[in-house]
């Protein structure tokens, strides 16, 4: 694994700049609910149109600066990840060409093809998503909870409870799907192997009239890959409806208790809207963290497979 870090050489600047700009974007995103709260509490309540327009202009400014930060981060993250993948793929190809026939036969050509294509792409995608989300999403989740704490410490307890339940659901789904994704990568090796065998040995297959047997074997391996991916997809499909159900129930609870505090004068209507916005931010970024964990798990597994070839 550690031998792969050297392929970031030459892209150290991009690797540092990308997450920093993502953090900057996150800071602007956390300010948006507060501006909306001021529009509701001061502008709409007092029918102050100039104030509303000024705050709307501030929202546009935050959006423009946030978009510029996001585009900058995406550019540097993509540049770093693609440069990393290009260097890794080049060295891996050169290293495979130095292996003896005994080593090639021991490892198998199909798995080498898969490792140089699919596995390198998985590692490259993992680095790209890490630079984009590793700091941003946890920062927004923690920042949203802290911002909610400054608005209402009592309702923040609901935030913590909702966040804990969503995290538990995401963890359970990932625990079920990650091994299936590993199985899918192994099954892909088998499909690649059968494809190569039929391509290289086409004349032998025809000479012994083995077409139907080979087609049946390939169909079985292909169906196995399909079933594995469908199994992972069915489990992953549960994530959005379950988490959104939890968030909607949490939003109802916040509106219920927040409405009482508004009647008591402890909160304003704009602050309740800000709390709901922070709740939505927490949900979206927890889902992104879940996606990142799955991508990173697959990337680490692929990195191990690539490192095995480079160590041979």
N, C-alpha and C positions, 0 to 999 in steps of 0.2 A: 504493500500500500504506500509506504513512505517514499519508495522510489519514484512514484508518479508525481510527487510534488515538484520535482525538478523541472517538469514540463511547463510550469507557470513562469519559469525564468524568462525575462523579457517582457512580461505582462504584469509585473508587480504593481506598477502605478494604476493600471486599470482595475486590478483586483482590490485595491484600497479605495479608489474613487467611487466605484459602483455602489457599495453598501453605504458609503457616507451620503451620497445624494439620495439614496432610498430613505435614510434616516431623516434627511431634510424634508423630503416629501411627506413623511409620516408626521412631522411636527406641524406642517401646514394643515394636514388632514384633521389633526386633533383640535385645531383652532376653529374649524368651521361650525360645530355645534354651538360654541359660545357666541359667535356672531349671529347665528340664527336666533338664539335666545334673546339677545339684545334687540333684534328687530321686532320680536313678538312683545317683549316686556316694555320697551321704551317707544319704539316707532309706531307699531299698530295700536297699542293701548292709548297713546297720546295723539294718534292721528297725525304724526309728524312725518310728512312725506319727504322733506329734504333729508332727514335723518335716515329714513328707510332707503333712499337712493344712495346715500353715502355708504351705508352698510352693504347694500347690494354690490356697489362698486368694489368694496373690500373683498366680498366673496369672489367676484370675478378675478380680482388681483391674486387672491390665494389660489384659485383654480389655475390661473396661467402660470404662476411661479411653480406650483406643484407639478403641473404637466411638464414644464421645462426641466425640473429636477428629475422627474420620472424618465423622460426621454434620454437625458444625459446618462442616468444610471443604466438604462437598458442598453445604450450604445456601448458603454465601457464593459458591462457584464458580457454582452455578446462577443465583443472583441477579445476579451480575455478567454472565454470558454472556447471559442472557435480556434484561437491560436493554440490553446492547450491541446485540443482535439487533433489539430493538424500535426503538431509536433509528435504527439503520442502515436498517431496512426502511422506516420512516416517511420519512426524508429521501430515500431512493432513489425511493420512489413519488412524492413531491412533485417531485423533480427530473425524473423521466420526464414528468410532466405539463407541464413547462415547455419540453420539446423541440419543435422545429418538425416539420412533416410530413416534410420532407426528411431530417432527422436520424433520425426514427423509421423511415423507409423504408430508410435506409442501414444502420442497425443490425439492423432486423428485429424485429417484434413477438414472435415465438416466443423469440428469445434473451433479450429483455428480461423476458419472463415467467419463463423459467428462472433468470435472474440474480436476480430479485427474490424467488424462492421457494427453489429448490434451492440456489443458490449462497450466499445469505444464511444458510440453515440450515447449510451446510457450514462457513462461517466461524464461526458461533455455536457449533457443536459443537466446532470446533477450539479456540476459546478456552476452552470449558468443560473439555475434556480436558487442555489445557495447564496450567491452574490446578490440576488434580487430580493430574497425573502427572509434569509436567516436572521438578520437584524431588524428588518422592518416590521414583520408581523408580531413577534413577541413585544417589540417596543410599543406598538399601537395597543395591544391587549393590556399591557401593564399601564401604559399612559391613559387609556380610556378609564380603567378602574380608578386611577389616582385622580383624574379630572372629575369623575363621578363622586369621589370622596369629598372633593372640595365643594360640590354642590349640595349633597345630602348624605351624611355618614350613615343614616338609617337605611336609606334605599340602596346604598352601596352593598349592604349585606345581601340583598337580593341579587345584585350583580355577581358577587362572589359565589353564591349558591348556583346561579344559572351557569356561570363559567365552569364551575366544578362538574356539573352534570353533563354539559356539552363535552368537556374534555374526557370524561369517562366514556361517553358514547363513541367519541372519535378513537380513543385508545382501544376499545373493544373491537371496533370494525377493523382497525389496522392490524391488531393481533391476529384476526382471522384471515386477512387478505395477504399479508406479507409473505407467509409460506407458500401461498398459491402462486404468487408472482415468481418466486424462486423456481417452483415446479414448471411454470410456463417457459422460463428461460432454458431449462434442461430439455423440455419437450421440443423447443425450437431447434436445439442441436440435433435431435433425432430427425426432424423434418429436413433439415439441411443435409444430413448424412444420406437419407434416402434419395433426395433430389440429385445429389452428386453421383451416387452409385448408379442410378438409372441413366444419368447423362453419360458417364464415362463407359458404363458397360452395356450400352444400348444394343450392340451387335450380339453380345453373349446372351442377353435376355431374349432377343428374337430367335437366336439359333436354338435355344432350348425351350422355346414356346412358353416363357415364363411371364408374358405380359400381364395376364390376369392376376397372377400371384403378386407381382410387383405393384400393380395398381391397387390391389386390395391392401397391401402393406402400407403404401403411401396414404391411402384414404383413412386407414385406421390411425396412423400417426397424426394426420392432419385433423381428424375428428377429435383426437385426444387433446391437441393444442386448442382447438375451438372450445371444447368443454371446459378446459382449465380456465381459459380467459373469460368464458361466460360465467363460470362460478365466481370468479373474482369480481366481475362486473355486477352480478346480482347482489353480492354483499355490499359492495361500494355504493350501489344505488340507494341503499337504505340510509346513507349518511345525511343527504340533504333533507328529505322529509322529516326524519326524526329530529335533527337539530333545529330545523325551522319550527317544528311543533313546540319544542322546548322554549325557543326564543319567543314565539307568539304567546305562549302561556306566561312567560316571564314578563312580556310587555303588558299583558292584561293585569298582572299583579302590580307592576310599577304604576300603571295608570290608576288602579284602584287605590293604592296607598298614597300615591302622589296627589291624586285628586283630594283626598282628605287633608293632606298637608297644605294644598293650595287654599282650601276652605278655611284652614286654621291660620293662614298667613305665613306659614313657615317656608313655603316654596312659591315660586311664580309659575305661570303657565309656560313661559319660555324655558325655564329650567327643567320642567318635566319633559319638554320636547328635546332638550339637549341630552337628558338621560336616555331617552329612547334612541337617539342617534348614536350615542356611545355604545348602547347595547347592540345595535346593528353592526357597528365597527368591530366589536369583540367577536361576534358570530362569524363575519366574513374572514377575519384574520385567523381565527381558530381553524376554519376550514382550509385556509391556505397553508397553515402549519401542518395540518394532516396530510395535504397533498405533498408538501415538501418532505415530510418524514418518509412517505411511501417512495417518492422519487429518490431520496437519499439512500434508502435501504436497497433499492434496486441498483443504484449507482455503486454503492460499496461492494455489493455482491459481484457486479461486473468488473470493478477495479481489482478485486482479488483474482478473478479469472484472467484478466490481462496481465497482472503481476506474475502469475504462474508461468505464463509464456515467456516473459522477459527474464525470469529467473532460470529458465531451462538452458 
